[in-house]
Amino acid sequence: MSTQDRSALELQMKGYRLATAEFLYHMPDHPGLLQSFIWQCYDIAPDFPEIHKFITFWQDNLDGPLHSVRVGQTEIITPGDARFADALYTLH
């Protein structure tokens, strides 16, 4: 089952995090110019298998050769902050 077939919550519960990848690539018609492409997916750090699959797809199917890929990721579901109450009031 691919990550596209699972819900976002299910993926996050299994350790996936939202990853954003910025691809810089040489334009096919003007190799001296770089173009930027932003792509987001749920992936697992530090290996990022989904982004690696996309890079392989890019290299096999698209004309613009990659210059570089920059990846950032964040946890969407984080543990809640635990705090103690400063006071307890009772009203009758």
C-alpha positions in Angstrom: 0.0 0.0 0.0 1.5 3.3 -1.0 1.4 6.5 1.1 -1.1 8.0 -1.4 -3.7 5.3 -0.3 -3.4 6.0 3.4 -5.0 8.9 5.3 -2.7 11.7 6.6 -3.5 10.9 10.2 -2.7 7.2 9.7 0.7 8.1 8.1 1.5 10.5 10.9 0.7 7.9 13.5 3.2 5.6 11.8 6.1 8.1 11.9 5.6 9.9 8.6 6.0 13.7 8.7 5.1 16.4 6.1 8.2 16.9 4.0 8.8 19.7 1.6 11.4 19.4 -1.2 12.7 22.2 -3.3 14.1 20.9 -6.6 16.4 23.2 -8.6 16.8 22.0 -12.1 18.3 23.2 -15.4 15.7 24.2 -17.9 15.9 21.9 -20.9 15.8 24.7 -23.5 18.2 27.0 -21.5 20.6 24.8 -19.5 22.3 27.9 -18.0 19.1 28.8 -16.2 17.8 27.2 -13.0 14.1 26.7 -12.3 12.6 25.8 -8.9 9.9 23.3 -8.2 8.3 22.7 -4.8 6.8 19.3 -3.8 5.3 18.1 -0.6 4.6 14.6 0.6 4.4 12.5 3.8 7.8 10.9 4.3 10.1 9.4 6.9 13.3 11.2 7.9 16.2 10.8 7.6 16.0 8.4 4.6 13.0 10.1 2.8 12.0 7.1 0.6 9.1 8.9 -1.0 11.3 11.8 -2.1 13.9 9.3 -3.4 11.2 7.6 -5.5 10.2 11.0 -6.9 13.8 11.9 -7.7 14.1 8.5 -9.6 10.9 9.3 -11.5 12.3 12.8 -12.3 15.6 11.4 -13.6 13.9 8.7 -15.7 11.0 10.7 -17.2 11.7 14.5 -17.2 14.1 16.4 -19.5 15.4 19.0 -17.0 18.5 17.6 -15.2 18.5 18.2 -11.4 20.9 20.7 -10.0 20.1 20.1 -6.3 17.3 19.1 -3.9 16.7 20.7 -0.5 14.4 19.0 2.0 12.7 20.2 5.1 10.3 18.3 7.3 8.1 19.0 10.3 5.9 17.1 12.7 2.3 18.1 12.4 1.1 16.0 15.3 3.1 16.9 18.4 2.7 15.9 22.0 0.6 18.4 24.0 2.2 20.6 26.5 1.5 19.4 30.1 1.0 22.1 32.7 0.0 22.0 36.3 -2.8 24.2 37.5 -1.7 27.2 39.6 -4.9 27.1 41.6 -8.2 25.2 42.1 -11.4 27.1 42.8 -14.7 25.5 43.9 -18.0 27.4 43.4 -21.1 26.3 45.3 
